[in-house]
């Protein structure tokens, strides 16, 4: 697939920032969109900067003009009150998909999350690609809705839509749990490139993780798209465990895919109700 111009929403966020240089190519322009400030381009960078919200239908349709593909990373990345999640993460995803459809964009890659299936217990075995939703938070619910919207646009309009259930994408793992859920930035770029170039994928759900020694997730579907991980969090294991220690086998961080998000501190509904 030709990807001469790619729109990346949420480009000022952690993943967007990590992907900016890694998805750059001599024959490619990255159109970077966010409501937050985006660092200006270097003289040799082929980027277009757009300040807009993913909830602004007119702005998103304009941003999708002359675009070959969209990588949708925009939205709240942490748990928020329901109204905020509904507006930005759920409605925002619909706005992006509809804008892409109206602009004739045929491929969209959606950033889903392990929190779409956070209450899945690790004792059940390796997490498959199409694991039935068990969200752990409002944020997790928004990722289930994102996947459902992607499926709808693929089925009804014939678009290629790939939802990537990202584990933990940082420069290096930050704790013992991330030794299992880590997606290295370089592997993240390899996975996005596979999502952009795979011929006629239709709708897919894939795990976004590196091939870690302690990996909890299947890489079957990602591999079928052409993704080949080259990194393993184990190179950081000694450092991480010396600083953070092993996981408590009785804690949600060990027992559930969603980790601490399955614990009481993330019970947003109760907090909103004031009890």
C-alpha positions as CSV (number, residue, x, y, z in Angstrom):
1,X,0.0,0.0,0.0
2,X,1.2,3.5,-0.8
3,X,1.6,5.6,2.3
4,X,2.9,8.9,1.0
5,X,1.0,10.9,3.6
6,X,0.0,9.6,7.0
7,X,-2.2,11.4,9.5
8,X,-1.3,10.7,13.1
9,X,-3.7,11.9,15.7
10,X,-2.5,12.4,19.3
11,X,0.9,13.2,17.8
12,X,2.1,15.1,20.9
13,X,1.5,12.1,23.2
14,X,4.0,9.5,24.4
15,X,3.4,7.0,21.6
16,X,3.0,9.7,18.9
17,X,6.2,11.3,19.9
18,X,8.1,8.0,19.9
19,X,6.7,7.2,16.4
20,X,7.4,10.6,14.8
21,X,11.0,9.9,13.9
22,X,10.6,6.2,13.5
23,X,7.8,6.4,10.9
24,X,9.6,9.1,8.9
25,X,10.7,8.2,5.4
26,X,12.2,10.1,2.5
27,X,9.1,9.7,0.4
28,X,6.5,10.1,3.2
29,X,4.9,13.1,4.8
30,X,3.6,12.8,8.4
31,X,0.6,15.0,9.1
32,X,0.8,15.4,12.9
33,X,-2.4,16.4,14.7
34,X,-3.1,17.2,18.4
35,X,-4.7,19.8,20.6
36,X,-1.4,20.0,22.6
37,X,1.6,21.8,21.2
38,X,3.7,19.8,18.8
39,X,7.4,20.5,18.5
40,X,8.2,22.3,15.2
41,X,9.8,20.4,12.4
42,X,13.4,20.2,11.7
43,X,14.6,21.5,8.3
44,X,14.9,18.0,6.9
45,X,11.6,16.7,8.3
46,X,8.6,16.1,6.1
47,X,5.9,17.0,8.5
48,X,2.7,19.0,8.6
49,X,1.5,20.2,11.9
50,X,-2.2,20.5,12.7
51,X,-3.8,21.9,15.9
52,X,-7.2,20.4,16.2
53,X,-9.4,18.1,18.4
54,X,-10.4,14.7,17.3
55,X,-14.0,15.7,18.3
56,X,-14.1,18.5,15.7
57,X,-15.7,16.9,12.6
58,X,-14.9,19.7,10.2
59,X,-11.3,19.9,11.3
60,X,-10.8,16.1,11.1
61,X,-12.3,15.9,7.6
62,X,-9.9,18.7,6.5
63,X,-7.0,16.8,8.2
64,X,-7.9,13.6,6.3
65,X,-7.8,15.3,2.9
66,X,-5.2,13.8,0.6
67,X,-4.1,11.2,3.2
68,X,-3.3,7.6,2.4
69,X,-3.8,6.3,6.0
70,X,-4.6,7.4,9.5
71,X,-3.0,6.2,12.7
72,X,-5.4,7.2,15.5
73,X,-3.6,7.7,18.8
74,X,-5.6,10.6,20.0
75,X,-7.7,10.6,23.2
76,X,-7.3,10.4,26.9
77,X,-4.6,7.8,27.8
78,X,-5.6,7.5,31.5
79,X,-8.9,6.9,33.3
80,X,-11.2,9.9,33.4
81,X,-14.8,10.7,34.3
82,X,-17.4,9.1,32.0
83,X,-18.4,12.3,30.3
84,X,-14.7,13.0,29.2
85,X,-14.2,9.4,28.1
86,X,-17.4,9.5,26.1
87,X,-16.7,12.7,24.4
88,X,-13.0,12.4,23.5
89,X,-12.3,8.6,23.3
90,X,-15.6,7.2,22.0
91,X,-17.1,10.1,20.1
92,X,-13.6,11.2,19.0
93,X,-13.0,7.8,17.4
94,X,-16.3,7.9,15.5
95,X,-15.4,11.4,14.3
96,X,-12.0,10.2,13.0
97,X,-13.4,7.1,11.3
98,X,-16.2,9.1,9.7
99,X,-13.9,11.8,8.6
100,X,-11.6,9.2,7.0
101,X,-14.5,7.6,5.2
102,X,-15.7,10.9,3.9
103,X,-12.2,11.8,2.7
104,X,-11.8,8.5,0.9
105,X,-9.1,7.2,3.3
106,X,-9.1,3.4,3.0
107,X,-6.9,2.4,5.9
108,X,-7.1,3.3,9.6
109,X,-5.0,2.0,12.4
110,X,-6.6,2.4,15.8
111,X,-4.7,2.4,19.2
112,X,-6.6,0.1,21.4
113,X,-5.3,-1.2,24.7
114,X,-4.8,-4.1,27.1
115,X,-7.4,-2.4,29.2
116,X,-10.1,-3.4,26.8
117,X,-9.6,-6.9,28.3
118,X,-8.1,-5.9,31.6
119,X,-10.2,-8.2,33.8
120,X,-9.0,-11.2,31.8
121,X,-7.1,-13.4,34.3
122,X,-3.7,-14.5,33.4
123,X,-4.3,-18.0,34.8
124,X,-6.5,-18.6,31.8
125,X,-3.4,-18.8,29.6
126,X,-1.9,-16.6,26.9
127,X,-4.2,-13.8,25.8
128,X,-5.4,-14.4,22.3
129,X,-5.8,-11.6,19.7
130,X,-9.6,-11.7,19.7
131,X,-10.1,-12.1,23.4
132,X,-13.7,-11.2,24.3
133,X,-13.8,-7.7,25.9
134,X,-13.5,-7.5,29.7
135,X,-12.7,-3.8,30.2
136,X,-11.3,-2.7,33.6
137,X,-12.3,1.0,33.5
138,X,-14.2,3.6,31.5
139,X,-11.0,4.0,29.5
140,X,-11.1,0.3,28.8
141,X,-14.7,0.6,27.7
142,X,-13.7,3.3,25.3
143,X,-11.2,0.9,23.7
144,X,-13.9,-1.8,23.3
145,X,-16.1,0.9,21.6
146,X,-13.1,1.9,19.4
147,X,-12.7,-1.7,18.3
148,X,-16.4,-2.1,17.6
149,X,-16.5,1.1,15.6
150,X,-13.5,-0.1,13.6
151,X,-15.3,-3.4,12.9
152,X,-18.4,-1.5,11.7
153,X,-16.5,0.8,9.3
154,X,-14.6,-2.2,7.9
155,X,-17.8,-4.3,7.4
156,X,-20.1,-1.5,6.1
157,X,-17.7,0.6,4.1
158,X,-15.0,-1.9,3.1
159,X,-12.3,0.1,4.9
160,X,-9.1,-1.7,6.2
161,X,-9.1,-1.1,10.0
162,X,-6.6,-2.6,12.4
163,X,-7.0,-2.2,16.2
164,X,-3.7,-2.6,18.0
165,X,-4.1,-3.5,21.7
166,X,-1.0,-1.8,22.9
167,X,0.6,-3.1,26.1
168,X,3.1,-0.6,27.4
169,X,5.0,1.5,24.8
170,X,7.9,3.4,26.5
171,X,11.6,3.8,25.9
172,X,12.1,0.9,28.4
173,X,9.9,-1.0,30.9
174,X,9.1,0.9,34.0
175,X,8.3,-1.9,36.3
176,X,8.1,-5.7,36.6
177,X,4.7,-5.9,34.9
178,X,6.0,-4.1,31.8
179,X,8.6,-6.8,31.4
180,X,5.6,-8.8,30.1
181,X,3.6,-6.0,28.4
182,X,6.4,-3.9,26.8
183,X,6.3,-2.7,23.2
184,X,9.6,-1.2,22.3
185,X,9.4,2.0,20.3
186,X,11.3,0.4,17.5
187,X,9.0,-2.6,17.5
188,X,6.0,-0.2,17.7
189,X,7.2,1.4,14.4
190,X,7.7,-2.1,12.9
191,X,4.2,-3.0,13.9
192,X,2.6,0.2,12.5
193,X,4.5,-0.3,9.3
194,X,3.1,-3.8,9.0
195,X,-0.4,-2.5,9.7
196,X,0.1,0.1,6.9
197,X,1.5,-2.2,4.3
198,X,-0.4,-5.5,4.8
199,X,-2.5,-6.2,1.7
200,X,-6.3,-6.1,2.2
201,X,-6.3,-6.9,6.0
202,X,-10.0,-6.0,6.4
203,X,-10.7,-5.7,10.2
204,X,-8.1,-7.1,12.6
205,X,-7.3,-7.0,16.3
206,X,-3.7,-7.5,17.1
207,X,-1.6,-7.3,20.2
208,X,1.0,-4.5,20.3
209,X,3.9,-6.0,22.3
210,X,7.4,-7.0,21.7
211,X,8.4,-10.7,21.7
212,X,9.4,-10.5,25.3
213,X,10.6,-13.6,27.2
214,X,7.9,-13.0,29.8
215,X,5.2,-12.1,27.2
216,X,1.6,-12.7,28.2
217,X,0.1,-12.0,24.7
218,X,-0.3,-13.8,21.4
219,X,1.6,-12.4,18.4
220,X,-0.2,-14.6,15.9
221,X,-2.3,-11.9,14.2
222,X,0.5,-9.3,14.3
223,X,2.8,-11.9,12.7
224,X,0.2,-12.6,10.0
225,X,0.4,-8.9,9.0
226,X,4.1,-9.1,8.6
227,X,5.3,-7.9,12.0
228,X,8.6,-9.3,13.3
229,X,9.6,-8.1,16.7
230,X,13.3,-7.6,17.2
231,X,13.3,-6.6,20.9
232,X,12.9,-8.3,24.2
233,X,12.3,-6.6,27.6
234,X,14.6,-9.2,29.2
235,X,17.6,-7.0,28.6
236,X,16.2,-4.6,31.2
237,X,15.0,-7.3,33.6
238,X,17.9,-7.1,36.1
239,X,17.8,-3.3,36.2
240,X,14.0,-3.2,36.6
241,X,13.7,-5.9,39.2
242,X,16.6,-4.5,41.3
243,X,14.7,-1.1,41.4
244,X,11.1,-2.2,41.5
245,X,11.1,-5.8,42.7
246,X,9.1,-8.8,41.5
247,X,5.3,-8.7,41.2
248,X,3.2,-9.7,44.2
249,X,1.4,-12.9,43.0
250,X,-1.7,-11.8,44.9
251,X,-1.9,-8.4,43.4
252,X,-4.0,-7.4,40.3
253,X,-0.7,-6.4,38.6
254,X,0.1,-10.1,38.6
255,X,-3.3,-11.7,38.3
256,X,-5.0,-9.6,35.6
257,X,-4.0,-8.2,32.2
258,X,-5.1,-4.7,33.3
259,X,-2.8,-4.8,36.3
260,X,-3.4,-2.2,39.0
261,X,-6.3,-0.8,36.9
262,X,-8.4,-3.7,38.1
263,X,-7.8,-2.6,41.7
264,X,-10.1,-0.3,43.9
265,X,-8.1,2.9,43.1
266,X,-9.5,2.9,39.6
267,X,-13.2,2.6,40.6
268,X,-14.2,5.8,38.8
269,X,-17.9,5.2,39.0
270,X,-17.9,5.0,42.8
271,X,-15.7,8.1,43.0
272,X,-18.1,10.1,40.7
273,X,-21.0,9.0,42.9
274,X,-19.2,10.2,46.0
275,X,-19.4,6.9,47.8
